[in-house]
Amino acid sequence: MDKAKFILSKEKVIEQYNKLTNLGIKVSYSYKTNNDVGHVLEEMTESEFSIHATPEVDQIKDKSKIWFFMQANSDDELNKIIDKGVRRFVIDNTEDLENVLRSANTRNVVIDLLIRMKFQEHRITAGKYFIYGLPANRVNQIIMNIGDNKNVNKLGVHIHRKSQNASEWEIKDELVDSLTEQSLKRLDIINIGGGLPIKYRTYTSEIMPYIYDKIKEVVKWFDGEVYCEPGRFIAGPAVKLKCRVIQIQEGTLIVNTSIYNGVLDAHITDIRLLVDGEVSDSEDGNDYKIKGNTPTRDDIFRYKVRLNDIKVGDSIVFLNAGAYNYTTDFCSLEKLGVEIVE
C-alpha cells in the first residue's frame, strides 16, 4: 500500500501569491510555515522571505530577499548573518534593536529595519499567547531617535496579527491612531503582517473580499512600500495530504498516517481539515470518524465526516493541508514525503 504523502501544487502556490500581489502589495512569505512552498516561491516569483531561524538563512539563495526576525540573537550570530549578505531585519524589543544597530555599525553596513508594533488583539484567550511588538508610544520614540542613523536606510513598522484572523483588519485607522504624523512621514515601509484566513472544516467565514478592500485602503493611503506576510494563506491551499484507509472499525476509518507527522497544527490550533469528496449532512452517505495509526486517543483528523461508501485501501485526501505540517518523532513516526506537481 502506498505511503501517505503531501502533494504540493506549484500552480496553486502561484495562484495564492498573485491574489496578493494583484492588490498592489509586496509579499514576504513566512518561511517557517512550509519550507517546500518557500522553494517554489523563490524559483517562480519575486517573493521575499520572512526568516525566523538562523539555519534557514542558508536555504534562501538570494540573501537580499530575506527579512530576518530577531529573537535574542547573540552578536556572533548577528555578525554571521550580516556577513552572509542579510541586510533586512525586524525587531520587536529594545534589546534586539540595540544589538542589530551595534552589529550594523561594527560591520559597517546599511540595513533596512522594521519595528514590530503591538496592535490590540480582541481575543478572549489573549492571556494564552505571547503578543509580539512594542507599544505605539515606544515605536514613535524609536522612529524619531533613529533619525538619520548612517546604518539605517529604509525604516518601517511591522504589525503582528494572529493566524486565521477574521476581525482585526482596520489597519489604516489603527496606524493613524497609533503613529504621529512625524513618524508616518519618516516611514518607508509598512508590513501589515499575515493572519489571512483560509477554509477549514472548523472555519468557513467568507471574509476575504472585506480583507482585500482593507489592504487596498492601506496601499492607497500610504506613500511608501506596503508588504504582506502570508504563510498559511499561500501554503495551506497549495498542499493536499493523501493517505489510505488501512482498517475500518465500526464507522472509524484508520488511515496510514498520524496527526503527529502530518497535521500537528490541527491538534495545537484546534482546526480540522476538509476532506476531498465530503458531503453535507443532508446528502447521501455515511458518517465516519477518521483516526491516525498511533495508539493515542487524540490522534484524530476528523471527529465526523460524511462520505460515500469507503472500503479498506481507498484514498483519503485532506485539503488545505500545507500550513505548519511539521512532524514529531512520536512513536518513531517518519517524516512524510512531498510530491511536487505542476
BAVODREN-807622 format. One record per residue: residue number from 1; x, y, z of N, C-alpha, C in turn. Coordinates in pm, whole numbers, plus 50000, padded with zeros to 5 digits. Atoms other than C-alpha are relative to their C-alpha. Layout:
N
NUM; X; Y; Z; X; Y; Z; X; Y; Z
...
// end
This chain:
342
1; 50085; 49880; 50000; 50000; 50000; 50000; 50088; 50125; 50000
2; 49922; 49877; 50010; 50133; 50346; 49909; 50010; 50069; 50136
3; 49984; 49921; 49879; 50276; 50557; 50189; 49922; 50130; 49988
4; 50063; 49868; 49999; 50094; 50873; 50292; 50102; 50104; 49955
5; 49909; 49896; 50049; 50240; 51187; 50133; 49926; 50131; 49981
6; 50053; 49869; 50036; 50189; 51555; 50077; 50016; 50021; 49850
7; 49994; 49967; 50142; 50115; 51677; 49725; 49993; 50152; 49987
8; 49987; 49854; 50008; 50230; 52034; 49657; 49980; 50045; 49856
9; 50031; 49949; 50134; 50083; 52219; 49359; 50067; 50135; 49977
10; 49937; 49872; 50036; 50307; 52486; 49205; 49896; 50101; 49952
11; 50103; 49911; 50055; 50005; 52626; 49023; 49922; 50070; 50112
12; 50077; 49941; 49891; 49818; 52680; 49349; 50083; 50098; 50081
13; 49911; 49905; 49932; 50121; 52845; 49512; 49997; 50134; 49927
14; 49997; 49877; 50080; 50137; 53098; 49228; 49864; 50070; 50003
15; 50135; 49941; 49995; 49759; 53149; 49232; 49980; 50079; 50129
16; 50017; 49931; 49872; 49760; 53239; 49602; 50091; 50121; 50010
17; 49905; 49888; 50001; 50068; 53459; 49562; 49946; 50117; 49918
18; 50051; 49895; 50089; 49909; 53650; 49273; 49878; 50071; 50057
19; 50117; 49936; 49937; 49593; 53715; 49474; 50044; 50119; 50085
20; 49951; 49892; 49915; 49804; 53933; 49700; 50074; 50106; 49920
21; 49926; 49900; 50078; 50040; 54100; 49452; 49905; 50081; 49912
22; 50098; 49926; 50080; 49735; 54196; 49245; 49935; 50114; 50079
23; 50052; 49892; 49917; 49634; 54418; 49539; 50095; 50118; 50005
24; 49903; 49892; 50002; 49944; 54630; 49480; 50098; 49995; 50116
25; 49909; 50014; 49887; 50150; 54494; 49771; 50115; 49907; 49966
26; 49888; 50093; 50011; 50480; 54314; 49808; 49977; 49886; 50098
27; 50017; 50119; 49917; 50491; 53964; 49954; 50132; 49961; 50063
28; 49887; 50060; 49930; 50733; 53844; 50219; 49944; 49874; 50066
29; 50058; 50127; 49956; 50643; 53479; 50265; 50060; 49956; 50133
30; 49955; 50048; 49869; 50662; 53346; 50622; 50054; 49858; 49983
31; 49934; 50123; 50042; 50912; 53071; 50550; 49979; 49883; 50096
32; 50018; 50107; 49902; 50856; 52876; 50872; 49870; 49923; 49980
33; 50129; 50067; 50021; 50504; 52788; 50755; 50016; 49871; 49921
34; 49975; 50118; 50083; 50630; 52544; 50491; 50119; 50031; 49910
35; 49877; 49973; 50077; 50985; 52540; 50353; 49986; 49962; 49853
36; 50013; 50044; 50139; 50889; 52347; 50038; 49926; 50103; 49915
37; 50072; 49893; 50070; 50640; 52617; 49941; 50093; 50119; 49977
38; 49903; 49892; 50015; 50916; 52872; 50001; 50094; 49978; 49883
39; 49911; 50031; 50113; 51142; 52695; 49750; 49930; 50026; 49866
40; 50076; 49975; 50122; 50867; 52712; 49486; 49990; 50151; 49975
41; 50011; 49854; 50014; 50817; 53083; 49552; 50131; 50062; 49956
42; 49872; 49942; 50040; 51188; 53157; 49521; 50032; 49967; 49855
43; 49975; 50043; 50137; 51205; 52962; 49197; 49913; 50074; 49898
44; 50098; 49959; 50101; 50897; 53109; 49032; 49943; 50141; 50019
45; 50058; 49869; 49975; 50818; 53451; 49183; 50106; 50099; 50047
46; 49914; 49897; 49943; 50966; 53776; 49314; 49982; 50012; 50151
47; 50027; 49997; 49856; 50860; 53691; 49669; 50127; 50023; 50081
48; 49896; 49991; 49899; 51074; 53797; 49961; 49963; 49904; 50113
49; 50018; 50106; 49902; 51105; 53584; 50275; 50023; 50051; 50142
50; 49986; 49971; 49857; 51047; 53633; 50646; 50060; 49877; 50066
51; 49925; 50112; 49944; 51303; 53413; 50821; 50012; 50019; 50152
52; 50002; 49991; 49854; 51284; 53335; 51193; 50108; 49917; 50068
53; 49898; 50086; 49941; 51572; 53089; 51245; 50127; 50009; 49919
54; 49873; 49983; 50070; 51940; 53123; 51161; 50032; 49889; 49900
55; 49968; 50102; 50101; 51973; 52781; 50987; 49925; 50020; 49869
56; 50079; 49982; 50123; 51703; 52885; 50740; 50057; 50106; 49908
57; 49936; 49899; 50085; 51914; 53175; 50615; 50071; 49934; 49883
58; 49924; 50069; 50104; 52127; 52927; 50420; 49910; 49936; 49894
59; 50091; 50064; 50094; 51816; 52784; 50250; 49946; 50095; 49894
60; 50041; 49900; 50099; 51742; 53108; 50064; 50122; 50042; 49920
61; 49883; 49972; 50084; 51976; 53160; 49769; 50032; 50149; 49997
62; 49979; 49855; 50011; 51927; 53537; 49733; 49977; 50063; 50137
63; 50010; 49948; 49863; 52003; 53679; 50079; 49938; 50140; 50004
64; 50059; 49865; 50002; 51884; 54025; 49967; 49848; 49995; 50014
65; 50146; 50015; 49988; 51528; 53887; 49977; 49955; 49960; 50141
66; 50031; 50046; 49865; 51547; 53793; 50345; 49969; 50118; 50093
67; 50027; 49917; 49883; 51381; 53979; 50630; 50023; 49909; 50121
68; 49969; 50086; 49887; 51538; 53831; 50942; 49937; 50054; 50127
69; 50071; 49963; 49878; 51327; 53836; 51257; 50088; 49970; 50121
70; 49913; 50015; 49884; 51543; 53896; 51561; 49923; 49936; 50116
71; 50057; 50057; 49878; 51476; 53688; 51872; 50116; 49955; 50090
72; 49892; 50024; 49904; 51754; 53718; 52131; 50126; 49941; 49935
73; 49879; 50049; 50068; 52032; 53655; 51878; 50125; 50065; 50059
74; 49874; 49949; 49948; 52388; 53693; 52000; 50071; 50086; 49897
75; 49922; 49919; 50093; 52636; 53937; 51848; 50069; 49911; 49897
76; 49932; 50091; 50091; 52821; 53642; 51697; 49904; 49950; 49892
77; 50100; 50044; 50098; 52502; 53510; 51530; 49967; 50111; 49903
78; 50034; 49886; 50085; 52416; 53855; 51401; 50110; 50031; 49900
79; 49888; 49970; 50089; 52760; 53916; 51258; 50010; 49897; 49888
80; 49996; 50105; 50102; 52750; 53581; 51075; 49888; 50020; 49898
81; 50113; 49976; 50090; 52406; 53662; 50931; 50031; 50116; 49906
82; 49966; 49883; 50082; 52525; 54002; 50812; 50108; 49964; 49898
83; 49891; 50038; 50090; 52841; 53852; 50663; 49951; 49911; 49885
84; 50057; 50082; 50107; 52622; 53614; 50460; 49922; 50084; 49900
85; 50067; 49912; 50094; 52454; 53915; 50297; 49862; 50047; 50040
86; 50131; 49954; 49954; 52138; 53971; 50502; 50010; 50146; 50042
87; 49997; 49857; 49970; 52058; 54341; 50524; 49863; 50053; 50045
88; 50134; 49956; 49959; 51695; 54348; 50638; 49963; 49929; 50130
89; 50025; 50056; 49869; 51591; 54300; 50998; 49867; 50052; 50056
90; 50124; 49965; 49931; 51274; 54302; 51208; 50023; 49979; 50148
91; 49981; 50012; 49855; 51282; 54370; 51582; 49866; 50022; 50070
92; 50122; 49977; 49923; 51013; 54355; 51849; 50029; 50038; 50145
93; 49964; 49958; 49865; 51204; 54469; 52159; 50126; 50087; 49993
94; 49890; 49903; 50005; 51463; 54731; 52250; 50136; 49932; 50009
95; 49873; 50070; 49990; 51734; 54477; 52336; 50049; 49956; 49862
96; 49963; 50043; 50135; 51731; 54330; 51985; 50029; 50120; 49910
97; 49974; 49878; 50078; 51715; 54682; 51839; 50143; 50047; 50022
98; 49864; 49956; 49969; 52036; 54781; 52018; 50103; 49905; 49940
99; 49905; 50099; 50051; 52205; 54459; 51914; 50019; 50011; 49849
100; 49988; 49997; 50146; 52125; 54486; 51543; 50065; 50131; 49954
101; 49936; 49873; 50038; 52223; 54855; 51527; 50150; 49994; 50030
102; 49858; 50012; 49966; 52552; 54774; 51703; 50073; 49913; 49898
103; 49936; 50089; 50097; 52628; 54487; 51465; 50013; 50067; 49863
104; 49993; 49929; 50128; 52543; 54700; 51161; 50113; 50102; 50001
105; 49892; 49903; 49988; 52781; 54967; 51287; 50137; 49931; 50000
106; 49874; 50074; 49994; 53054; 54712; 51367; 50041; 49948; 49863
107; 49972; 50056; 50131; 53025; 54554; 51025; 49999; 50107; 49890
108; 50002; 49886; 50093; 52989; 54899; 50860; 49910; 49972; 49879
109; 50097; 50026; 50105; 52679; 54803; 50663; 49874; 50084; 50023
110; 50127; 49927; 49993; 52350; 54976; 50588; 49887; 49898; 49993
111; 50109; 50097; 49992; 52033; 54787; 50681; 49865; 50067; 49982
112; 50139; 49959; 49992; 51660; 54816; 50635; 49944; 49942; 50130
113; 50045; 50038; 49866; 51474; 54795; 50966; 49850; 50018; 50015
114; 50142; 49993; 49965; 51116; 54714; 51064; 49985; 49985; 50151
115; 50030; 50005; 49857; 50984; 54774; 51416; 49860; 49941; 50017
116; 50130; 50063; 49980; 50705; 54542; 51523; 49922; 50080; 50105
117; 50085; 49920; 49911; 50422; 54744; 51677; 49883; 49916; 50047
118; 50104; 50081; 49940; 50172; 54587; 51910; 49863; 50063; 49972
119; 50139; 49960; 50019; 49811; 54615; 51792; 49916; 49928; 50104
120; 50091; 50067; 49907; 49527; 54538; 52029; 49932; 49884; 49931
121; 50064; 50119; 50055; 49407; 54183; 51965; 49884; 49962; 50091
122; 50121; 50016; 49920; 49050; 54128; 52081; 49961; 49854; 50014
123; 50029; 50141; 49984; 49074; 53758; 52156; 49966; 49972; 50146
124; 50042; 50033; 49865; 48901; 53610; 52457; 50114; 49938; 50078
125; 49893; 50074; 49934; 49204; 53392; 52534; 50135; 50068; 49982
126; 49877; 49928; 50028; 49463; 53667; 52486; 50113; 49961; 50095
127; 49898; 50034; 49904; 49646; 53560; 52801; 50075; 49873; 49968
128; 49936; 50127; 50037; 49732; 53225; 52644; 50118; 50021; 49908
129; 49900; 49980; 50104; 49953; 53378; 52375; 50091; 50117; 50033
130; 49907; 49889; 49990; 50258; 53599; 52364; 49970; 50097; 49886
131; 50030; 49899; 50102; 50170; 53920; 52180; 50128; 50077; 49969
132; 49874; 49940; 50040; 50472; 54041; 51986; 49985; 50150; 49973
133; 49997; 49861; 50039; 50569; 54402; 51941; 50016; 50096; 50116
134; 49985; 49893; 49903; 50635; 54728; 52119; 49876; 50089; 49999
135; 50116; 49909; 49998; 50363; 54972; 52233; 50024; 50120; 49908
136; 49991; 49894; 50100; 50288; 55257; 51994; 50085; 50118; 50047
137; 49922; 49885; 49954; 50440; 55529; 52214; 50150; 49974; 49993
138; 49857; 50035; 50009; 50770; 55343; 52225; 50045; 49994; 49854
139; 49967; 50004; 50142; 50763; 55286; 51849; 50022; 50141; 49947
140; 49984; 49862; 50042; 50715; 55658; 51791; 50134; 50057; 50047
141; 49872; 49953; 49947; 51015; 55732; 52015; 50117; 49945; 49920
142; 49891; 50065; 50075; 51234; 55482; 51830; 50015; 50060; 49862
143; 49996; 49944; 50136; 51140; 55620; 51488; 50068; 50136; 50001
144; 49940; 49867; 49992; 51233; 55971; 51596; 50147; 49994; 50042
145; 49862; 50009; 49950; 51551; 55865; 51779; 50097; 49947; 49894
146; 49913; 50054; 50105; 51686; 55667; 51483; 50041; 50109; 49904
147; 49969; 49882; 50080; 51663; 55983; 51278; 50078; 49967; 49875
148; 49915; 50020; 50118; 51943; 55987; 51023; 50115; 49905; 50031
149; 49898; 50099; 49969; 52134; 55687; 51159; 50066; 49952; 49870
150; 49929; 50031; 50124; 52402; 55619; 50899; 49991; 49853; 49961
151; 50009; 50143; 50028; 52347; 55244; 50926; 49859; 49954; 49963
152; 50139; 50036; 50031; 51971; 55255; 50856; 49958; 50070; 49872
153; 50052; 49946; 50125; 51834; 55301; 50505; 49849; 50014; 50010
154; 50146; 49995; 49992; 51465; 55214; 50488; 49954; 49961; 50141
155; 50054; 50023; 49866; 51264; 55226; 50810; 49850; 49976; 49989
156; 50143; 50029; 50008; 50921; 55079; 50869; 49946; 49941; 50128
157; 50065; 50069; 49889; 50672; 54924; 51107; 49941; 49870; 49949
158; 50056; 50132; 50029; 50550; 54567; 51117; 49888; 49975; 50100
159; 50116; 50024; 49915; 50211; 54466; 51253; 49979; 49851; 50012
160; 50024; 50143; 49979; 50181; 54122; 51407; 49851; 49974; 50012
161; 50143; 50034; 49994; 49844; 53956; 51358; 49987; 49849; 50013
162; 50012; 50143; 49974; 49730; 53618; 51484; 49951; 49926; 49876
163; 50041; 50085; 50111; 49669; 53330; 51243; 49848; 49990; 49992
164; 50144; 50014; 50022; 49323; 53289; 51089; 49923; 50119; 50056
165; 50060; 49880; 49943; 49236; 53648; 51174; 49882; 50047; 49916
166; 50121; 49961; 50072; 48882; 53741; 51079; 49946; 50135; 50044
167; 50060; 49879; 49944; 48836; 54063; 51273; 50090; 50123; 50000
168; 49916; 49882; 49983; 49140; 54290; 51316; 50061; 50048; 49869
169; 49952; 49956; 50131; 49169; 54445; 50970; 49978; 50150; 49973
170; 50010; 49855; 50015; 49109; 54816; 51035; 50141; 50060; 50008
171; 49857; 49971; 49992; 49477; 54865; 50956; 50028; 50150; 49991
172; 49974; 49857; 50017; 49473; 55223; 50833; 49960; 50078; 50124
173; 50049; 49926; 49884; 49265; 55350; 51124; 50092; 49979; 50121
174; 49914; 50028; 49885; 49489; 55178; 51381; 50137; 50065; 49983
175; 49873; 49934; 50024; 49803; 55313; 51218; 49990; 50151; 50025
176; 50022; 49857; 49979; 49664; 55667; 51217; 49987; 50030; 50149
177; 50017; 49980; 49856; 49565; 55630; 51582; 50129; 49977; 50078
178; 49883; 50044; 49924; 49899; 55477; 51683; 50124; 50083; 49973
179; 49878; 49931; 50038; 50161; 55679; 51495; 49977; 50149; 49983
180; 50009; 49856; 50019; 50228; 56051; 51498; 50022; 50035; 49853
181; 49979; 49955; 50138; 50234; 56250; 51175; 50149; 50000; 49966
182; 49855; 49998; 50024; 50611; 56292; 51215; 50053; 49859; 49976
183; 49956; 50139; 50018; 50658; 55915; 51248; 49960; 49948; 49863
184; 50049; 50049; 50130; 50444; 55839; 50944; 50082; 50057; 49885
185; 49921; 49938; 50106; 50646; 56084; 50733; 50138; 49936; 49990
186; 49866; 50061; 49999; 50967; 55907; 50837; 50000; 49859; 49944
187; 50008; 50141; 50038; 50842; 55561; 50738; 50008; 49981; 49849
188; 49991; 50040; 50140; 50933; 55399; 50408; 49918; 49875; 49971
189; 50063; 50131; 50017; 50762; 55063; 50466; 49898; 49976; 50110
190; 50094; 50056; 49904; 50454; 54921; 50633; 49979; 49854; 49963
191; 50029; 50143; 50019; 50433; 54544; 50672; 49877; 49968; 50083
192; 50126; 50022; 49929; 50074; 54454; 50759; 49989; 49859; 50057
193; 49998; 50131; 49938; 50173; 54103; 50868; 49920; 49897; 49923
194; 50075; 50110; 50061; 49989; 53782; 50798; 49863; 49987; 50063
195; 50130; 50022; 49938; 49683; 53624; 50952; 49885; 49980; 49905
196; 50107; 50018; 50099; 49489; 53591; 50627; 49939; 49861; 50015
197; 50061; 50130; 49973; 49236; 53313; 50687; 49977; 49916; 49874
198; 50038; 50094; 50106; 49177; 53003; 50474; 49892; 49907; 50054
199; 50113; 50083; 49961; 48899; 52745; 50480; 50045; 49869; 50064
200; 49990; 50130; 49937; 48892; 52455; 50720; 49858; 49955; 50035
201; 50133; 50046; 49958; 48604; 52241; 50840; 49948; 50082; 50117
202; 50036; 49922; 49883; 48608; 52447; 51157; 50003; 50150; 49974
203; 49996; 49858; 50032; 48639; 52780; 50974; 49952; 50020; 49857
204; 50057; 49984; 50134; 48421; 52883; 50680; 49961; 50144; 49970
205; 50042; 49862; 50018; 48385; 53261; 50711; 50040; 50054; 49862
206; 49974; 49942; 50132; 48356; 53437; 50374; 50034; 50148; 50017
207; 49963; 49865; 49964; 48550; 53746; 50469; 50110; 50059; 49912
208; 49885; 49953; 50077; 48826; 53774; 50208; 49974; 50127; 49919
209; 50021; 49873; 50071; 48663; 54047; 49993; 50015; 50122; 50091
210; 49985; 49892; 49903; 48644; 54265; 50304; 50147; 50024; 50033
211; 49858; 49987; 49967; 49009; 54195; 50392; 50077; 50061; 49883
212; 49933; 49942; 50118; 49124; 54268; 50036; 49974; 50150; 49991
213; 50033; 49857; 50004; 48942; 54603; 50049; 50080; 50078; 50104
214; 49925; 49932; 49895; 49114; 54691; 50375; 50149; 50010; 49966
215; 49860; 49994; 50044; 49455; 54606; 50229; 50017; 50107; 49893
216; 49993; 49899; 50106; 49388; 54818; 49920; 49987; 50141; 50059
217; 50015; 49871; 49934; 49286; 55102; 50152; 50136; 50049; 50053
218; 49867; 49963; 49950; 49633; 55096; 50310; 50092; 50037; 49884
219; 49916; 49974; 50116; 49805; 55082; 49971; 49972; 50139; 49943
220; 50039; 49869; 50055; 49613; 55387; 49852; 50041; 50114; 50092
221; 49974; 49896; 49901; 49673; 55581; 50172; 50148; 50024; 50026
222; 49861; 49987; 49957; 50040; 55511; 50248; 50093; 50032; 49883
223; 49907; 49958; 50104; 50309; 55686; 50045; 50133; 49928; 50019
224; 49880; 50082; 49983; 50561; 55403; 50055; 49969; 49857; 49960
225; 50018; 50141; 50035; 50600; 55027; 50021; 49912; 49932; 50104
226; 50087; 50077; 49911; 50328; 54804; 50166; 50026; 49852; 49976
227; 49974; 50144; 50004; 50413; 54443; 50245; 49890; 49924; 50070
228; 50082; 50096; 49929; 50201; 54149; 50342; 50088; 49878; 50028
229; 49913; 50108; 49957; 50346; 53847; 50520; 49921; 49868; 50013
230; 50081; 50121; 49994; 50139; 53541; 50426; 50083; 49876; 50029
231; 49942; 50133; 49981; 50222; 53194; 50544; 49892; 49899; 49968
232; 50110; 50094; 50017; 49911; 52985; 50588; 49920; 50028; 49872
233; 50082; 49964; 50115; 49730; 53176; 50309; 50055; 49941; 49870
234; 49939; 50059; 50120; 49978; 53052; 50046; 50022; 49851; 50016
235; 49960; 50139; 49983; 50098; 52724; 50193; 49881; 49906; 50018
236; 50113; 50089; 49972; 49765; 52584; 50314; 49933; 49945; 49876
237; 50072; 50047; 50118; 49568; 52568; 49986; 50088; 49932; 49896
238; 49911; 50055; 50102; 49876; 52465; 49787; 50034; 49853; 50021
239; 49956; 50136; 49965; 49914; 52127; 49957; 49882; 49914; 50044
240; 50095; 50102; 49955; 49699; 51816; 49995; 50077; 49890; 50074
241; 49942; 50117; 49933; 49765; 51522; 50225; 49923; 49876; 49954
242; 50063; 50121; 50053; 49696; 51189; 50057; 50043; 49881; 50084
243; 49973; 50121; 49923; 49667; 50877; 50270; 49899; 49893; 49961
244; 50091; 50110; 50034; 49483; 50544; 50262; 49939; 49939; 50125
245; 50068; 50069; 49892; 49235; 50361; 50479; 50063; 49862; 50016
246; 49938; 50132; 49977; 49406; 50062; 50640; 49912; 49909; 50085
247; 50094; 50082; 49922; 49121; 49948; 50864; 49875; 50081; 50026
248; 50127; 49936; 49964; 48756; 50023; 50938; 49947; 49932; 50126
249; 50048; 50052; 49872; 48633; 49984; 51296; 49868; 50066; 50035
250; 50134; 49952; 49962; 48256; 50035; 51330; 49984; 50151; 49976
251; 50019; 49859; 50034; 48244; 50368; 51149; 50122; 50088; 50020
252; 49876; 49926; 49985; 48602; 50474; 51230; 50098; 49953; 49893
253; 49901; 50030; 50104; 48848; 50493; 50941; 50139; 50021; 50058
254; 49861; 49988; 49958; 49207; 50422; 51042; 50084; 50020; 49874
255; 49921; 49969; 50118; 49449; 50580; 50796; 50149; 49977; 50029
256; 49860; 50038; 49986; 49817; 50511; 50732; 50093; 50118; 50025
257; 49918; 49890; 49953; 49947; 50831; 50887; 49941; 50049; 50131
258; 50041; 49951; 49870; 49903; 51036; 51200; 50000; 50152; 50000
259; 49990; 49854; 49988; 49834; 51394; 51302; 50139; 50039; 50050
260; 49870; 49969; 49941; 50172; 51371; 51475; 50113; 50006; 49899
261; 49898; 49978; 50103; 50366; 51353; 51148; 49939; 50057; 49874
262; 50064; 49942; 50117; 50121; 51526; 50918; 49934; 50134; 50025
263; 50076; 49876; 49977; 49893; 51790; 51067; 49996; 50031; 50150
264; 49994; 49966; 49858; 50012; 51860; 51420; 49938; 50136; 50028
265; 50062; 49868; 49987; 49893; 52216; 51362; 49852; 49989; 50034
266; 50142; 50019; 49971; 49536; 52083; 51372; 49979; 49972; 50148
267; 50012; 50034; 49859; 49594; 51946; 51720; 50027; 50123; 50088
268; 49961; 49885; 49919; 49759; 52264; 51850; 49899; 50114; 49989
269; 50089; 49886; 50024; 49520; 52518; 51696; 49853; 49962; 49992
270; 50138; 50049; 50000; 49205; 52303; 51701; 49927; 50032; 49869
271; 50066; 49991; 50130; 49136; 52320; 51328; 49985; 49860; 49944
272; 50022; 50130; 50062; 49003; 52031; 51120; 50000; 50016; 49850
273; 49986; 49989; 50145; 49097; 51976; 50757; 49876; 49952; 49928
274; 50103; 50047; 50090; 48842; 51944; 50483; 50045; 49871; 49932
275; 49970; 50125; 50069; 48822; 51604; 50313; 49943; 50009; 49858
276; 50045; 49999; 50139; 48801; 51584; 49934; 49885; 49901; 49984
277; 50114; 50086; 50025; 48459; 51446; 49842; 49901; 49991; 50115
278; 50096; 50006; 49891; 48287; 51501; 50176; 49871; 50072; 49959
279; 50131; 49945; 50035; 47915; 51580; 50154; 49933; 50052; 50126
280; 50073; 49941; 49887; 47669; 51767; 50372; 49914; 49895; 50069
281; 50083; 50093; 49922; 47452; 51603; 50636; 49872; 49961; 49927
282; 50126; 50026; 50069; 47151; 51624; 50404; 50017; 49911; 49877
283; 49973; 50081; 50118; 47318; 51424; 50125; 50023; 49854; 50037
284; 49977; 50143; 49977; 47350; 51050; 50085; 50145; 49975; 50038
285; 49865; 50036; 49958; 47650; 50897; 50257; 49997; 49942; 50140
286; 49986; 50054; 49865; 47777; 50758; 50585; 50093; 50088; 50081
287; 49916; 49921; 49911; 47927; 50934; 50884; 50116; 49915; 50052
288; 49881; 50069; 49954; 48282; 50838; 50975; 50081; 50090; 50093
289; 49892; 49934; 49928; 48548; 50932; 51225; 50129; 49958; 49929
290; 49873; 50035; 50063; 48899; 50948; 51077; 50111; 50012; 50105
291; 49898; 50007; 49897; 49177; 50840; 51311; 50134; 49960; 49941
292; 49866; 50037; 50040; 49552; 50818; 51271; 50040; 49863; 50053
293; 49959; 50137; 49972; 49751; 50499; 51311; 50090; 49984; 50121
294; 49927; 50017; 49874; 49907; 50559; 51653; 49902; 49961; 50110
295; 50090; 50046; 49894; 49768; 50419; 51979; 49958; 50107; 50100
296; 50041; 49895; 49909; 49693; 50758; 52129; 49858; 50047; 49969
297; 50143; 49972; 50017; 49335; 50868; 52183; 49970; 50131; 49928
298; 50027; 49871; 50065; 49376; 51218; 52043; 50053; 50007; 49857
299; 49952; 50003; 50138; 49518; 51110; 51706; 49881; 49993; 49905
300; 50124; 49996; 50077; 49202; 51218; 51527; 50004; 50115; 49899
301; 50005; 49899; 50106; 49186; 51401; 51194; 49863; 50067; 49995
302; 50138; 49947; 50001; 48807; 51441; 51190; 49913; 49915; 50092
303; 50091; 50072; 49910; 48550; 51352; 51453; 49875; 49953; 49926
304; 50116; 50040; 50079; 48275; 51340; 51194; 50014; 50056; 49860
305; 49998; 49959; 50139; 48283; 51348; 50816; 49908; 49907; 49922
306; 50096; 50079; 50075; 48015; 51232; 50577; 50055; 49970; 49861
307; 49942; 50044; 50126; 48142; 51030; 50282; 49915; 49891; 49938
308; 50060; 50115; 50066; 48015; 50788; 50024; 50073; 49874; 50047
309; 49945; 50126; 49948; 48090; 50421; 50089; 50151; 49994; 49984
310; 49854; 50009; 49995; 48452; 50368; 50185; 50040; 49857; 50034
311; 49948; 50134; 49967; 48649; 50045; 50189; 50150; 50007; 50025
312; 49856; 50007; 49973; 48996; 49943; 50304; 50077; 50010; 49869
313; 49920; 49978; 50119; 49257; 50059; 50054; 49964; 50127; 49925
314; 50041; 49877; 50067; 49063; 50366; 49940; 50085; 50118; 50048
315; 49925; 49879; 49965; 49237; 50705; 49936; 49913; 50096; 50080
316; 50058; 49885; 49931; 49153; 50984; 50177; 50091; 50118; 49971
317; 49920; 49882; 50033; 49268; 51328; 50062; 49952; 50118; 50083
318; 50030; 49882; 49919; 49279; 51616; 50309; 50044; 50125; 49924
319; 49974; 49876; 50073; 49262; 51966; 50159; 50058; 50107; 50093
320; 49943; 49887; 49925; 49440; 52287; 50265; 50092; 49951; 50112
321; 49920; 50070; 49899; 49699; 52074; 50443; 50145; 50047; 50007
322; 49860; 49963; 50014; 50017; 52271; 50373; 50059; 50090; 50105
323; 49950; 49905; 49902; 50045; 52506; 50670; 50047; 49929; 50127
324; 49943; 50054; 49876; 50274; 52404; 50958; 49985; 49848; 50006
325; 50011; 50146; 50004; 50283; 52039; 50852; 50130; 49935; 50046
326; 49877; 50055; 49944; 50590; 51971; 51063; 49969; 49868; 50071
327; 50018; 50134; 49946; 50646; 51632; 51219; 50061; 49988; 50140
328; 49938; 50033; 49873; 50747; 51474; 51550; 50058; 49859; 49989
329; 49948; 50137; 49999; 50932; 51158; 51641; 49916; 49909; 50091
330; 50091; 50080; 49918; 50637; 51033; 51846; 49975; 49864; 49934
331; 50020; 50136; 50051; 50602; 50655; 51808; 50091; 49968; 49882
332; 49903; 50021; 50108; 50907; 50667; 51577; 49942; 50027; 49862
333; 50062; 49965; 50128; 50696; 50826; 51303; 50103; 50060; 49904
334; 49913; 49946; 50103; 50871; 50908; 50977; 49942; 50129; 49943
335; 50044; 49878; 50068; 50857; 51248; 50810; 49940; 49961; 49866
336; 50068; 50034; 50124; 50613; 51231; 50521; 50071; 50061; 49880
337; 49943; 49948; 50123; 50737; 51274; 50165; 49914; 50106; 49937
338; 50071; 49893; 50072; 50639; 51561; 49939; 50015; 49977; 49849
339; 50000; 50008; 50145; 50542; 51520; 49575; 49962; 50138; 49946
340; 50026; 49867; 50057; 50564; 51846; 49381; 49947; 49981; 49858
341; 50063; 50010; 50131; 50329; 51875; 49082; 49983; 50139; 49942
342; 50018; 49869; 50066; 50280; 52148; 48828; 49865; 50060; 50035
// end
